[in-house]
Amino acid sequence: MTAVIAETKGAVLQLTLNRPDSLNAIDEELIGAMRAHLADAAGDSVRAVTIKGNGRGFCAGGDIRTFDKMLEAGGISESMPDRLHEMIEDIRNLPKPVIAVVHGPCAGAGFSLVMACDLAIAADTAKFNLAYAAIALSPDGSSSHFLPRHVGMKKATEMFMRPRGLSAQEVLDLGLVNQVVPADELEAAGDTLASKLAAGPTKAFARVKTLMNTTWTNNLHDQLALETKYIVASSKTADFTEGIKAFLDKRKPEFKGN
């Protein structure tokens, strides 16, 4: 059984975490498969990516059985979180929108994965938990970077130190997902959003993503300079020409991603 199922629907690459017996817990094989598929997604044929989970939930986080085996060696080795973090950077550096489509339990590094994606849709029955402290671990998977930026330092500290289950609505209210839909509509909603993004101005989206990555580290002057660089570059694309012509012709633009 492959740890990640990859399917292409039009210009959308659908990645499904496929370790259902362990609630899609993250191990070395899953990380390796995700990184390989994300590398493939950099090609021109893919214009959007979705990540979802097989079975009854999205992702339970790190594989506890793997952690148990690591106890004999004195604890978690640096290689596993490092590889997880390389996967997170792959998502952030991919010049395409990446959408998390979340159902059932989503915990630990699984929750971190959702925060690292550009957009997220959750079923109304999804449950979220940053349960690192429950097994005496500090957070990983980029959650200590993204969570305070979404909810503020005090709230993030509370969520790490006093973890509890959060409903999909609570996570939506915190700004950690973009949309909550009935569970039986989740797959269709994810497909619809991905298809709309895949039909959008892909190069402009890539520049939006880079601007989002730099907004926390650049000062105002440097961010404005990057905005200037990117809007000028975007104006030289075929999609910009199409957008202007469509606006003047009062019709919907047909972007090709170039």
C-alpha positions in Angstrom: 0.0 0.0 0.0 1.4 3.3 -1.0 1.6 5.9 1.7 0.2 8.7 -0.5 -2.2 8.3 -3.4 -1.7 10.8 -6.2 -4.4 11.4 -8.8 -4.6 14.1 -11.4 -8.0 15.7 -12.3 -7.4 18.2 -15.1 -4.9 20.7 -13.7 -5.4 19.6 -10.1 -3.1 17.1 -8.3 -5.0 15.4 -5.5 -2.8 13.9 -2.8 -4.4 11.5 -0.4 -2.6 10.5 2.8 -3.1 6.7 2.8 -2.3 5.1 6.1 -5.9 4.7 7.2 -5.2 2.0 9.8 -3.1 4.6 11.8 -5.3 7.6 11.0 -2.8 8.6 8.4 -0.1 9.2 11.0 3.1 10.7 9.6 6.1 8.4 9.2 9.2 8.5 7.0 7.5 6.7 4.1 4.6 9.2 4.0 7.0 12.2 4.2 9.1 10.8 1.3 6.0 10.1 -0.9 4.6 13.6 -0.2 7.9 15.2 -1.1 8.2 13.3 -4.4 4.7 14.2 -5.4 5.1 17.8 -4.4 8.3 17.9 -6.6 6.2 16.6 -9.5 3.6 19.3 -8.9 6.1 21.9 -9.8 5.6 21.0 -13.5 3.5 23.2 -15.7 0.6 20.7 -16.0 -0.4 21.1 -12.3 -1.9 24.4 -11.3 -3.4 23.5 -7.9 -2.9 20.8 -5.3 -5.3 19.3 -2.7 -4.3 17.3 0.4 -6.8 15.0 2.1 -6.8 11.9 4.2 -8.1 8.4 3.5 -10.3 6.6 6.0 -12.0 8.1 9.0 -9.8 11.2 9.5 -7.3 13.6 7.9 -4.1 13.0 10.0 -3.4 12.0 13.6 0.0 13.6 13.5 3.3 11.8 14.1 3.2 8.0 14.3 3.2 7.1 18.0 4.4 3.6 17.2 7.5 5.0 15.4 8.1 7.2 18.5 7.9 4.2 20.7 10.6 2.4 18.7 12.8 5.5 19.0 12.7 5.3 22.8 15.4 2.6 22.7 17.7 5.0 20.9 17.1 7.7 23.4 14.2 9.6 21.8 13.3 11.2 18.4 16.3 11.6 16.1 16.7 14.9 14.3 16.2 13.3 10.9 12.4 12.8 11.2 11.4 16.3 12.2 13.9 17.7 9.7 12.4 15.7 6.9 8.9 16.8 8.0 10.1 20.3 7.9 11.5 19.9 4.5 8.1 18.8 3.3 6.5 21.8 4.9 9.0 24.1 3.1 8.1 22.2 -0.1 4.5 23.2 0.4 5.3 26.8 1.1 7.8 27.1 -1.8 5.6 25.4 -4.4 4.4 28.1 -6.8 0.9 26.7 -6.8 -2.1 26.9 -4.4 -2.2 24.0 -1.9 -5.5 23.3 -0.3 -6.1 21.1 2.8 -9.4 19.2 2.7 -10.0 18.0 6.3 -12.4 15.5 7.7 -12.5 13.6 11.0 -9.6 13.9 13.5 -6.7 16.3 12.7 -4.1 16.4 15.4 -0.5 17.4 16.1 1.6 17.5 12.9 -1.6 16.9 10.9 -2.9 20.2 12.3 0.5 21.8 11.5 0.2 20.5 7.9 -3.2 22.3 7.6 -1.7 25.5 8.8 1.1 25.3 6.3 -1.3 25.0 3.3 -2.5 28.1 1.5 -6.2 27.4 2.1 -8.2 24.9 4.0 -11.7 23.5 4.0 -13.1 21.4 6.8 -16.1 19.2 7.3 -18.4 20.3 10.0 -17.6 17.1 11.9 -13.8 17.6 11.8 -12.0 17.7 15.1 -8.7 19.5 15.7 -6.1 19.2 18.5 -2.5 20.4 19.0 -2.0 17.5 21.3 1.8 17.6 21.6 1.8 18.3 25.3 -0.4 15.2 25.9 2.8 13.1 25.2 5.2 15.6 26.6 6.4 16.9 23.3 7.0 20.5 22.1 5.4 21.4 18.7 6.8 20.9 15.3 5.7 20.9 11.7 5.7 24.7 11.5 2.8 25.2 14.0 4.9 27.4 16.3 5.5 29.7 13.3 2.0 29.8 11.9 -0.3 29.6 14.9 0.8 32.7 16.8 0.5 34.6 13.5 -3.1 33.5 13.2 -4.3 33.7 16.8 -1.8 35.8 18.7 0.9 34.7 21.2 -1.2 34.2 24.3 -3.9 32.1 22.6 -1.2 30.0 20.8 0.6 29.3 24.0 -2.7 28.2 25.6 -3.4 25.9 22.7 0.0 24.3 23.0 0.2 24.1 26.8 -3.5 23.2 27.5 -4.5 21.3 24.4 -8.1 20.4 23.9 -10.3 19.3 21.0 -11.5 22.1 18.8 -14.6 21.9 16.6 -14.4 22.9 12.9 -16.4 26.0 13.8 -14.0 27.0 16.5 -11.1 26.6 14.1 -12.9 28.6 11.5 -13.5 31.4 14.0 -9.8 31.4 14.8 -9.0 31.9 11.1 -7.2 28.5 10.8 -9.5 27.3 8.0 -11.3 29.2 5.3 -14.6 27.3 5.1 -16.6 24.7 6.9 -19.1 22.6 5.0 -21.4 19.7 5.8 -19.4 16.4 5.8 -21.2 15.0 2.8 -20.3 18.1 0.8 -16.7 18.2 1.7 -15.2 16.4 -1.3 -17.3 18.4 -3.8 -16.4 21.7 -2.1 -12.7 20.8 -2.2 -12.9 19.8 -5.8 -14.7 23.0 -6.7 -12.3 25.3 -5.0 -9.3 23.5 -6.4 -10.7 23.6 -9.9 -11.4 27.4 -9.6 -7.9 28.0 -8.4 -6.4 25.8 -11.2 -8.3 27.9 -13.7 -6.8 31.1 -12.3 -3.7 33.2 -13.1 -1.2 30.7 -11.8 1.9 32.9 -12.0 0.1 35.7 -10.1 -0.9 33.2 -7.5 2.7 32.1 -7.1 3.7 35.7 -6.5 0.9 36.1 -3.9 2.2 33.0 -2.1 5.7 34.4 -2.0 4.4 37.8 -0.7 2.5 35.9 2.0 5.8 34.1 2.9 7.7 37.3 3.2 5.1 39.5 4.9 6.3 38.4 8.4 10.0 39.0 7.8 10.3 41.9 5.4 10.1 45.5 6.7 7.6 47.7 4.9 10.2 49.1 2.5 11.4 45.7 1.4 7.8 44.3 1.1 6.8 47.3 -1.1 9.8 46.8 -3.3 8.9 43.1 -3.7 5.3 44.1 -4.6 6.7 46.5 -7.3 8.9 43.7 -8.7 6.1 41.2 -8.8 3.3 43.4 -10.2 5.6 44.5 -13.0 6.5 40.9 -13.7 2.9 39.8 -13.6 2.0 42.5 -16.1 4.2 40.8 -18.7 2.3 37.5 -18.6 -0.2 36.3 -21.2 -2.8 35.9 -18.4 -2.5 39.7 -17.7 -3.2 40.5 -21.3 -6.2 38.1 -21.3 -7.5 39.7 -18.0 -7.4 43.2 -19.5 -9.0 42.2 -22.7 -11.7 40.2 -20.9 -12.5 43.1 -18.6 -12.8 45.5 -21.6 -14.9 43.0 -23.5 -17.1 42.4 -20.5 -16.5 38.6 -20.5 -15.0 36.1 -18.1 -11.2 35.7 -18.6 -9.8 32.4 -19.7 -6.4 32.1 -17.9 -3.9 29.5 -19.1 -1.4 29.9 -16.3 1.2 31.7 -18.3 
